[in-house]
Amino acid sequence: MATQKLNPPQTEAVQITTQPLLVLAGAGSGKTRVITEKIAYLVQQGFAARNIAALTFTNKAAREMKQRVDKLLPAQKSRGLRVSTFHALGLEILRREHKTLGYKASMSLFDDADKKNLLKNLIQQNLVQCDLEAVNQYAAQIGTWKNAFITPEQALQQAAKLDLQVIQLYKIYVQHLKAYNAVDFDDLILLPVLLFQQAPEILQQWRNRIRYLLVDEYQDTNITQYALVRSLAGNLGNFTVVGDDDQSIYAWRGAQPENLSQLQTDYPRLKVIKLEQNYRSRGRILQVANQLIAKNPHKFEKKLWSALILGDKLRVLAHKDERVEAQQIVSELIYHKFRLGSKYSDYAILYRSNHQSRLFEQQLRVNNVPYFISGGTSFFAYTEVKDVLAYLRLLVNPDDDAAFLRIINTPRREIGAATVEKLGSYANKRHISLFAASFELGLNATMSKPAVTRLQKFTNWMLATAAKIEVRDNFTVIESMLEQIGYAHWLRENSKTPEAAKRQQNNVNELLAWLKKLGTSDETGQTQPLAEIVAKIMLLDILERQDDNEAGEQVSLMTLHAAKGLEFRHVFLIGMEENLLPHKNSLETGSIEEERRLAYVGITRAQHSCTFSYCTHRKLYGEVYETQASRFLNELPIEDLDWAAKNPDPNAARKAGADFFAARKKNNIL
């Protein structure tokens, strides 16, 4: 029986299948295990795996979940099981139902850069009177509206509160996306929900496909994601959602922890189970975390506990400024590793804002300590990767203007900016894509014949290449295409060094390998259509393929937001000061509760030890300011803390110094 090793609340959560279920899973309480064990249990109880869907927020979490299920069920029993991100499910729905939504099958997925470029173009064309410098704010606002399930028409109803010009920009943006046969990341949830509202027969088909729904990290859902869950679950509520209101730290991207309590209103039969036993952290760490988070109001009360030992007190270190903080924390880390014989991968340095990492990086390098920064450059951010993907996007969707503009002169085809500008003006007047405009007779009146000839040579070649893909092996054609345009030569010609060109070519090769892997069905071995492969890889891009990276034998540096879901033996939580944690913005906007949850997340990453650090002075914009210790430190139980600054021990300091010297010598630093 799959549930033998589970504790009683976990077992109950797995075995309830006939009523809607909310599992309040505290940090380190085994929530992923409950979800995967429940999938296995559902199959054992007669549910077909193809009728079960488990949703989460990152590719990494989905992959881990699927791997765990594969260990619990034989392959034939798990065939057809959906374990994916919300957005991957949304993309599947859009691709299946594109005709009803008025799209062609080969729709493009716009990333954040595509979105901002389109908004810039709309403003530059004087289609709306908006500030070109504020494009980032407009892009964020449009995302906020979509995540709050507000269409342009609904936004207009709130016009008294909102800028009419920004709403107009939103409306025109949506129209142009549709004209380009494209959707953006937020549309992957919004459009399926709108579809389900407008076409109940299609909704019923999807309810027949997904007869049991499981949702991980439910506290991170926004209004539109909750609407998708509500649509698929229907009134019967065949679902299990797992979440923790104390770990809701994504309000800035639309997360609504209120969705937890909303379930009780929408589903009166809702069963609530609490998972409070923590398997990660020692007892004292949990005592500290519990007292901190108790300061927040709660709809659901819970208190973490552990069967592990109590453990050492949590240390609080004070420093005179941020440079000393970095020096001393790195020294503490080296000394601690030497004393315990630990690995570098046992340690994490967590902070509120990315800029705090710079001084720590310097000190780690000076001391020859290997480190890994979560959130580094994404594979998909490299120019060569974006170039190749743009070619593929245009092959499957000629109306994708963002892709067209990226590659029209890459490599150089003697198609200058003036030609592209004239083409763009003509296409806008005709309300057609740049690709389609290149074939129109009227174009001859706006530019020279040689320019038109060069344009059409490119677009005809793209059409011929797309036709080959219809009848031949995708990847043979793609490799041939890159050879024809001389892309490898282009890289060598434009790279600073031969080594840089080689790295770029390796990235292209890796991308092609990824495409092949994504394009081959695990079950049939058949190659999928290129349009589906491109859509998948674009979604991987937006969901950050960076989450595939592992720190290895290195110290981890990351923001508190990035640390959620991870665990480390030893955690240093730095910058525990007013205006840093809690952040100044939160104090100004009254969102102190989310900042407290962020500190709680940081503490509960620690398994064996947690050290807090703050500065008495910090440099800001060239000026040195006096700072105050975070209010959160004063909210922690004094009996569980060791305030090093308040209880100096000279003998301990001398011993630590001698041990540190020995550690540096061992590391060949001296």
VOGU-3710 file (C-alpha; in Angstrom, 3 decimals, decimal comma):
1> matqklnppq> 0,000/0,000/0,000  1,440/3,371/-1,082  0,408/5,130/2,136  2,227/2,910/4,690  5,108/5,336/5,297  2,941/8,426/5,599  1,954/10,010/8,899  -1,793/10,038/9,819  -2,688/13,483/8,364  -0,764/12,685/5,173
11> teavqittqp> -2,533/9,339/4,872  -5,930/10,995/5,334  -5,079/13,571/2,662  -4,119/10,832/0,216  -7,227/8,725/0,786  -9,928/11,415/0,556  -11,208/11,306/-3,033  -14,945/11,987/-2,835  -14,971/15,610/-1,680  -12,980/18,781/-2,389
21> llvlagagsg> -9,818/18,876/-0,273  -7,513/21,663/0,912  -4,227/20,469/2,414  -2,525/23,176/4,475  1,063/22,005/4,225  3,611/23,792/6,388  7,227/24,192/5,281  9,061/20,858/5,079  5,921/18,826/5,833  6,075/16,550/2,778
31> ktrvitekia> 3,506/18,163/0,491  5,055/16,902/-2,768  5,035/13,403/-1,373  1,344/13,700/-0,533  0,531/14,796/-4,093  2,545/12,026/-5,734  1,276/9,345/-3,371  -2,263/10,569/-4,031  -1,818/10,245/-7,784  -0,737/6,624/-7,268
41> ylvqqgfaar> -3,668/6,044/-4,891  -6,174/7,484/-7,388  -4,904/5,113/-10,073  -5,144/2,199/-7,632  -8,750/3,228/-6,926  -9,658/3,011/-10,614  -9,009/6,503/-11,990  -7,333/6,378/-15,395  -4,026/8,262/-15,321  -5,045/10,138/-18,493
51> niaaltftnk> -7,934/11,675/-16,506  -5,674/13,036/-13,735  -3,837/16,376/-13,916  -1,332/17,744/-11,397  -0,402/21,411/-11,749  2,431/23,448/-10,286  4,381/26,612/-11,127  7,857/25,612/-12,313  9,255/23,069/-14,739  11,577/21,827/-12,012
61> aaremkqrvd> 8,708/21,096/-9,605  6,688/19,390/-12,346  9,665/17,263/-13,364  10,378/16,207/-9,770  6,727/15,317/-9,265  6,651/13,201/-12,440  9,848/11,383/-11,456  8,368/10,501/-8,068  5,151/9,222/-9,644  7,166/7,086/-12,067
71> kllpaqksrg> 8,723/5,318/-9,060  5,281/4,594/-7,596  3,488/3,392/-10,731  4,489/1,087/-13,589  4,788/2,866/-16,948  1,590/1,397/-18,386  -0,400/2,622/-15,377  0,851/6,231/-15,626  0,378/6,587/-19,393  -1,378/9,849/-20,270
81> lrvstfhalg> -0,925/11,448/-16,818  -0,667/15,249/-16,975  1,985/16,664/-14,634  2,792/20,183/-15,776  2,848/23,872/-15,002  -0,364/25,886/-15,173  0,955/27,589/-18,293  1,848/24,338/-20,059  -1,740/23,154/-19,554  -2,994/26,520/-20,829
91> leilrrehkt> -0,834/26,163/-23,937  -2,222/22,663/-24,542  -5,776/24,001/-24,312  -5,036/26,875/-26,713  -3,415/24,593/-29,263  -6,320/22,145/-29,170  -9,011/24,841/-29,316  -7,303/27,432/-31,562  -10,091/27,408/-34,170  -12,776/28,312/-31,638
101> lgykasmslf> -10,575/31,143/-30,364  -9,991/32,424/-33,902  -6,291/31,533/-34,140  -4,321/29,514/-36,659  -2,652/26,373/-35,360  0,846/27,841/-35,625  0,375/30,594/-33,026  3,465/32,253/-31,554  4,187/32,763/-27,865  5,533/36,241/-27,101
111> ddadkknllk> 8,047/36,568/-24,279  8,521/39,689/-22,176  10,945/41,265/-24,672  8,521/40,680/-27,570  5,741/42,206/-25,506  7,702/45,363/-24,709  8,912/45,740/-28,305  5,332/45,556/-29,584  4,220/48,163/-27,047  7,109/50,423/-28,106
121> nliqqnlvqc> 6,139/50,063/-31,763  2,500/50,921/-31,042  3,555/54,090/-29,207  6,110/55,066/-31,857  3,449/54,718/-34,555  1,360/57,285/-32,646  -1,506/54,807/-32,328  -1,850/55,916/-28,724  -0,511/58,874/-26,726  1,674/57,156/-24,124
131> dleavnqyaa> 5,144/57,820/-22,761  7,738/55,706/-24,573  9,935/55,737/-21,454  7,193/54,053/-19,424  6,924/50,878/-21,538  8,064/48,648/-18,645  5,280/50,012/-16,422  2,707/49,548/-19,199  3,823/45,957/-19,774  3,536/45,246/-16,032
141> qigtwknafi> 0,097/46,885/-15,844  -1,222/44,842/-18,767  0,072/41,699/-17,067  -1,637/42,745/-13,828  -4,951/43,247/-15,638  -4,742/39,867/-17,345  -3,833/38,092/-14,093  -6,750/39,826/-12,364  -9,064/38,630/-15,156  -9,686/42,143/-16,469
151> tpeqalqqaa> -10,141/42,498/-20,227  -9,704/45,862/-22,029  -13,487/46,278/-22,037  -13,683/45,685/-18,291  -10,769/48,047/-17,681  -12,724/50,791/-19,457  -15,507/50,403/-16,890  -12,952/51,434/-14,249  -11,807/54,392/-16,344  -12,439/56,890/-13,568
161> kldlqviqly> -9,601/55,308/-11,623  -7,293/54,438/-14,491  -5,447/56,185/-17,299  -7,596/55,984/-20,445  -4,543/56,091/-22,693  -3,025/53,036/-21,003  -6,321/51,180/-21,396  -6,342/52,140/-25,066  -2,793/50,827/-25,367  -3,956/47,565/-23,753
171> kiyvqhlkay> -6,797/47,283/-26,261  -4,578/47,957/-29,297  -1,912/45,591/-27,943  -4,456/42,761/-27,699  -5,696/43,481/-31,238  -2,178/43,405/-32,671  -1,299/40,194/-30,838  -4,330/38,556/-32,464  -3,322/39,943/-35,876  0,137/38,406/-35,412
181> navdfddlil> -1,484/35,064/-34,496  0,347/35,374/-31,176  -0,369/35,166/-27,453  1,680/36,311/-24,485  2,500/34,432/-21,296  -0,505/35,741/-19,355  -2,862/34,758/-22,201  -2,027/31,103/-21,559  -4,353/31,244/-18,542  -6,686/34,115/-19,450
191> lpvllfqqap> -7,744/32,843/-22,884  -8,655/29,289/-21,760  -10,820/30,744/-18,972  -12,572/33,114/-21,399  -13,022/30,191/-23,797  -14,599/28,027/-21,089  -16,998/30,830/-20,173  -18,057/31,352/-23,772  -18,157/27,705/-24,919  -19,644/25,438/-22,223
201> eilqqwrnri> -19,536/22,425/-24,556  -15,744/22,741/-24,833  -15,464/23,154/-21,056  -17,414/19,905/-20,634  -14,993/18,132/-22,953  -12,079/19,275/-20,795  -13,874/18,241/-17,611  -14,262/14,789/-19,169  -10,523/14,756/-19,903  -9,508/15,980/-16,436
211> ryllvdeyqd> -11,670/14,190/-13,873  -9,371/14,772/-10,926  -7,216/17,858/-10,421  -4,295/18,335/-8,029  -2,688/21,747/-7,511  0,639/22,387/-5,777  1,649/25,744/-4,202  -1,995/26,795/-4,293  -1,295/29,969/-2,285  0,594/31,303/-5,333
221> tnitqyalvr> -2,410/31,215/-7,667  -3,746/34,506/-9,005  -7,372/35,347/-9,802  -7,208/33,949/-13,339  -5,518/30,708/-12,258  -8,169/30,197/-9,611  -10,835/30,758/-12,293  -9,165/28,025/-14,383  -9,177/25,611/-11,423  -12,809/26,499/-10,672
231> slagnlgnft> -13,803/25,950/-14,313  -12,152/22,536/-14,587  -13,251/21,331/-11,136  -16,895/22,346/-11,635  -19,426/22,118/-8,841  -18,428/18,594/-7,795  -14,961/19,753/-6,842  -12,938/16,639/-7,627  -9,683/18,231/-6,548  -6,929/18,379/-3,970
241> vvgdddqsiy> -5,101/21,672/-3,578  -1,997/21,917/-1,428  -0,725/25,228/-0,106  0,580/27,269/2,780  -0,694/30,793/3,392  2,458/31,472/5,448  4,593/30,999/2,319  2,630/33,308/0,035  5,347/35,712/-1,162  4,337/36,571/-4,718
251> awrgaqpenl> 1,721/39,321/-4,361  3,843/41,462/-6,700  3,008/39,075/-9,534  -0,654/38,698/-8,662  -0,708/35,791/-6,180  -3,812/35,765/-3,993  -3,436/33,840/-0,708  -7,132/34,693/-0,252  -7,813/31,930/-2,780  -7,316/29,466/0,093
261> sqlqtdyprl> -10,257/30,832/2,069  -12,281/31,456/-1,106  -12,438/27,681/-1,541  -14,548/27,386/1,606  -17,067/29,816/0,138  -17,197/28,181/-3,290  -17,140/24,595/-1,969  -19,091/24,232/1,299  -18,174/20,501/1,394  -14,463/21,390/1,470
271> kvikleqnyr> -12,370/19,244/3,803  -9,309/20,919/5,363  -6,313/18,874/6,552  -3,210/20,394/8,185  0,284/18,993/7,768  2,244/20,396/10,719  5,048/17,882/11,239  8,215/19,287/9,689  10,831/16,793/8,473  13,448/19,384/7,525
281> srgrilqvan> 14,415/21,608/10,449  15,553/21,167/14,018  13,117/22,142/16,739  14,564/25,501/17,729  14,479/26,768/14,135  10,761/25,953/14,026  10,121/27,631/17,403  11,650/30,823/16,044  9,744/30,593/12,750  6,433/29,883/14,502
291> qliaknphkf> 6,723/32,896/16,800  7,569/35,199/13,892  4,700/34,128/11,632  2,217/34,183/14,530  2,369/37,995/14,252  0,410/37,743/10,981  -3,380/37,306/11,061  -4,500/33,825/10,010  -7,647/32,366/8,525  -6,198/28,901/9,240
301> ekklwsalil> -4,100/28,343/12,366  -1,223/25,859/12,292  2,038/25,336/14,163  5,041/23,440/12,842  6,751/20,872/15,027  9,623/18,432/14,559  10,672/15,090/15,993  14,304/16,104/15,428  16,577/17,465/18,172  16,128/21,012/19,509
311> gdklrvlahk> 19,447/22,200/18,086  21,606/25,243/18,734  20,366/28,770/19,247  20,041/30,925/16,139  22,853/33,473/16,013  22,421/37,214/15,379  25,501/39,063/14,129  25,876/42,854/13,926  28,371/44,624/11,629  29,383/48,228/11,236
321> derveaqqiv> 28,692/48,292/7,467  27,937/46,077/4,453  31,613/45,494/3,574  32,387/44,206/7,045  29,198/42,134/6,902  30,381/40,376/3,738  33,891/39,819/5,131  32,706/38,433/8,447  29,913/36,239/7,073  32,290/34,608/4,580
331> seliyhkfrl> 34,835/34,155/7,406  32,120/32,589/9,590  31,156/30,261/6,755  34,736/29,093/6,129  35,352/28,586/9,843  32,042/26,730/10,280  32,790/24,432/7,333  36,265/23,714/8,700  34,970/22,975/12,211  32,145/20,663/11,082
341> gskysdyail> 33,829/19,152/8,033  30,822/20,202/5,944  30,499/20,665/2,175  30,143/24,060/0,481  26,789/22,926/-0,902  25,490/22,756/2,692  25,518/26,581/2,868  23,225/29,294/1,511  23,461/33,070/1,798  19,975/34,529/1,402
351> yrsnhqsrlf> 19,027/38,171/0,882  16,047/40,371/0,052  17,406/42,120/-3,064  19,814/41,054/-5,816  22,191/44,007/-5,292  23,175/42,590/-1,881  25,077/39,715/-3,499  27,897/41,788/-5,059  30,068/42,238/-1,955  29,580/38,601/-0,965
361> eqqlrvnnvp> 30,694/37,474/-4,412  33,866/39,528/-4,022  34,650/38,030/-0,632  33,933/34,477/-1,766  36,272/34,945/-4,718  39,011/36,456/-2,513  38,764/33,433/-0,231  38,684/30,860/-3,074  35,208/29,699/-2,088  33,178/28,330/-5,029
371> yfisggtsff> 29,698/29,792/-5,267  26,571/29,622/-7,402  24,152/32,496/-7,966  20,576/31,447/-8,644  19,003/33,502/-11,394  22,052/33,993/-13,605  21,853/34,471/-17,376  19,237/32,210/-18,896  20,293/29,982/-21,762  17,511/31,573/-23,790
381> aytevkdvla> 18,866/35,083/-23,229  21,887/34,425/-25,466  21,753/36,270/-28,793  22,469/33,190/-30,894  19,693/31,203/-29,218  17,196/34,019/-29,735  18,260/34,279/-33,407  17,699/30,600/-34,186  14,392/30,551/-32,312  13,262/33,611/-34,286
391> ylrllvnpdd> 13,889/31,737/-37,552  11,861/28,795/-36,294  9,053/31,048/-35,052  8,806/32,690/-38,463  8,826/29,313/-40,225  5,757/28,174/-38,303  4,018/31,568/-38,119  4,864/34,064/-40,895  2,692/36,676/-39,133  5,108/36,839/-36,178
401> daaflriint> 6,429/40,376/-36,677  8,726/40,204/-33,624  10,575/37,231/-35,125  10,631/38,858/-38,586  12,270/42,026/-37,292  14,924/40,073/-35,384  16,191/38,026/-38,329  15,458/40,127/-41,432  19,085/41,253/-41,512  20,746/38,533/-39,421
411> prreigaatv> 23,021/37,555/-41,076  23,263/40,701/-43,227  21,133/40,727/-46,376  21,585/44,370/-47,348  18,091/45,088/-46,037  18,625/48,312/-44,143  16,687/50,044/-41,392  15,106/52,461/-43,878  13,693/49,551/-45,912  12,302/47,894/-42,788
421> eklgsyankr> 10,756/51,185/-41,638  9,015/51,663/-44,997  7,818/48,066/-44,915  6,483/48,596/-41,392  4,599/51,769/-42,372  3,032/50,024/-45,364  2,051/46,963/-43,300  0,437/49,157/-40,632  -1,648/51,027/-43,197  -2,810/47,729/-44,709
431> hislfaasfe> -3,271/46,076/-41,266  -1,243/43,047/-42,316  1,968/41,423/-41,122  5,427/42,482/-42,354  5,868/39,116/-44,059  2,568/39,403/-45,963  3,288/43,039/-46,880  6,527/42,052/-48,624  4,516/40,387/-51,425  2,070/43,231/-52,126
441> lglnatmskp> 2,283/45,142/-55,413  1,672/48,429/-53,606  5,029/48,075/-51,880  6,770/49,112/-55,115  5,408/52,624/-54,663  7,106/53,054/-51,271  10,600/51,669/-51,877  13,077/50,937/-54,655  12,831/47,839/-56,813  16,183/46,415/-55,551
451> avtrlqkftn> 14,945/46,752/-51,955  11,697/44,945/-52,819  13,678/42,249/-54,618  15,927/41,647/-51,603  12,902/41,491/-49,287  11,072/39,010/-51,490  14,161/36,879/-51,946  14,228/36,440/-48,164  10,467/35,826/-47,702  10,265/33,418/-50,666
461> wmlataakie> 13,218/31,498/-49,259  11,448/31,276/-45,878  8,292/29,963/-47,591  10,312/27,359/-49,495  12,046/26,258/-46,275  8,693/25,998/-44,461  7,359/23,851/-47,319  10,330/21,469/-46,966  9,593/21,063/-43,269  6,088/19,884/-44,173
471> vrdnftvies> 7,436/16,902/-46,099  10,908/16,191/-44,678  12,648/15,635/-41,349  12,388/18,864/-39,318  15,914/18,893/-38,014  17,639/18,056/-41,279  15,898/21,062/-42,837  16,751/23,321/-39,875  20,428/22,345/-39,946  20,472/22,889/-43,718
481> mleqigyahw> 18,825/26,302/-43,253  21,504/27,431/-40,809  24,185/26,275/-43,246  22,535/28,163/-46,125  22,503/31,458/-44,241  26,084/30,915/-43,084  25,155/31,379/-39,448  28,341/29,752/-38,100  30,417/32,113/-40,253  28,285/35,041/-39,012
491> lrensktpea> 29,116/34,053/-35,414  32,838/33,847/-36,141  32,713/37,198/-37,946  30,902/39,004/-35,118  32,444/37,412/-32,031  35,257/39,098/-30,142  37,345/35,922/-29,995  37,371/32,465/-31,649  36,598/30,986/-28,227  33,480/33,164/-27,911
501> akrqqnnvne> 32,315/32,067/-31,378  32,842/28,429/-30,395  30,774/28,908/-27,222  27,993/30,486/-29,272  28,029/27,640/-31,786  27,883/25,152/-28,899  24,784/26,976/-27,629  23,180/26,620/-31,066  24,020/22,906/-31,071  22,563/22,527/-27,576
511> llawlkklgt> 19,375/24,295/-28,668  18,969/21,934/-31,632  19,504/18,963/-29,325  16,831/20,330/-26,995  14,447/20,750/-29,916  14,985/17,146/-30,966  14,404/15,943/-27,415  11,226/17,988/-27,035  10,004/16,983/-30,469  10,140/13,243/-29,927
521> sdetgqtqpl> 7,132/11,749/-28,181  8,159/9,478/-25,308  5,266/7,142/-26,007  5,319/6,812/-29,811  8,803/7,924/-30,821  7,198/10,061/-33,533  8,422/13,596/-34,246  5,885/16,285/-33,376  5,055/19,190/-35,722  7,597/22,013/-35,564
531> aeivakimll> 4,908/24,477/-34,413  4,314/22,413/-31,266  8,036/22,040/-30,614  8,625/25,799/-30,928  5,681/26,585/-28,637  7,051/24,200/-26,009  10,546/25,634/-26,083  9,244/29,206/-25,925  7,297/28,236/-22,809  10,432/26,686/-21,326
541> dilerqddne> 12,186/29,987/-21,991  9,555/32,071/-20,210  9,344/29,650/-17,270  13,137/30,027/-16,957  15,166/27,048/-17,977  17,584/28,400/-15,358  15,711/26,327/-12,780  17,446/23,276/-14,318  20,758/24,466/-12,905  22,101/22,885/-9,755
551> ageqvslmtl> 24,593/24,515/-7,414  26,791/21,420/-7,126  29,612/21,659/-4,588  29,245/25,414/-4,175  27,811/27,928/-1,727  24,386/29,097/-2,926  23,621/32,811/-3,145  20,021/33,741/-3,858  17,120/35,993/-3,015  14,537/34,866/-0,492
561> haakglefrh> 12,012/34,603/-3,331  14,304/32,243/-5,259  14,977/30,133/-2,135  11,357/29,065/-1,708  11,024/25,303/-2,006  14,720/24,683/-1,295  16,551/23,579/1,838  20,114/23,860/3,158  21,851/22,561/6,255  23,135/26,022/7,161
571> vfligmeenl> 21,546/29,350/6,221  22,874/32,906/6,561  20,023/35,412/6,323  21,740/38,736/5,686  20,630/42,369/5,667  18,102/41,983/8,484  17,448/45,719/8,672  14,536/48,094/8,424  14,058/49,182/4,768  15,773/46,009/3,544
581> lphknsletg> 13,768/43,286/5,303  11,094/44,523/5,644  11,729/46,331/2,381  11,134/50,080/2,186  8,465/49,605/-0,505  6,472/47,282/1,729  6,522/49,805/4,557  5,203/52,473/2,190  2,464/50,248/0,717  1,401/48,562/3,946
591> sieeerrlay> 2,404/45,046/2,849  4,396/44,204/5,964  2,673/40,819/6,320  4,165/39,532/3,068  7,634/40,687/4,168  7,172/38,751/7,412  6,229/35,696/5,345  9,408/36,233/3,318  11,527/36,183/6,488  9,631/33,055/7,596
601> vgitraqhsc> 10,459/31,365/4,284  14,135/32,230/4,827  14,233/30,749/8,331  12,440/27,556/7,314  15,009/26,839/4,566  17,481/25,924/7,351  17,874/22,340/8,506  20,567/22,578/11,202  21,526/26,224/11,741  20,350/29,705/10,871
611> tfsycthrkl> 22,398/32,881/11,322  20,937/36,394/11,031  23,073/39,355/10,053  22,521/43,113/10,032  24,547/46,326/9,706  24,471/49,432/11,886  25,446/51,620/8,900  24,953/51,171/5,160  25,971/53,199/2,107  23,148/54,398/-0,115
621> ygevyetqas> 23,649/56,597/-3,196  27,159/57,488/-2,030  26,070/58,518/1,490  26,508/56,473/4,673  23,326/56,146/6,741  22,685/54,758/10,186  20,371/51,741/10,023  18,147/49,891/12,466  17,920/46,167/13,034  14,831/44,640/11,442
631> rflnelpied> 11,689/44,634/13,558  11,467/40,939/12,721  14,524/40,221/14,894  12,729/41,780/17,855  9,710/39,564/17,180  11,751/36,374/17,660  11,918/34,509/21,010  14,937/35,900/22,875  15,583/32,567/24,602  16,194/30,899/21,208
641> ldwaaknpdp> 18,675/33,518/19,962  22,362/34,113/20,555  22,994/37,840/20,038  26,757/37,762/19,532  27,016/41,561/19,775  25,215/41,569/23,152  27,192/38,688/24,690  30,828/39,004/23,536  33,139/36,190/24,656  36,803/37,151/24,121
651> naarkagadf> 38,059/33,572/24,623  35,594/32,271/22,031  36,657/35,032/19,666  40,355/34,111/20,034  39,620/30,418/19,449  37,474/31,234/16,418  40,313/33,373/15,054  42,836/30,559/15,427  40,466/28,060/13,798  39,723/30,470/10,976
661> faarkknnil> 43,457/30,929/10,342  43,846/27,157/10,141  40,878/26,909/7,737  42,342/29,561/5,428  45,673/27,734/5,426  43,914/24,492/4,526  42,174/26,287/1,625  45,564/27,565/0,369  44,448/31,160/0,879  47,474/32,203/2,975
//
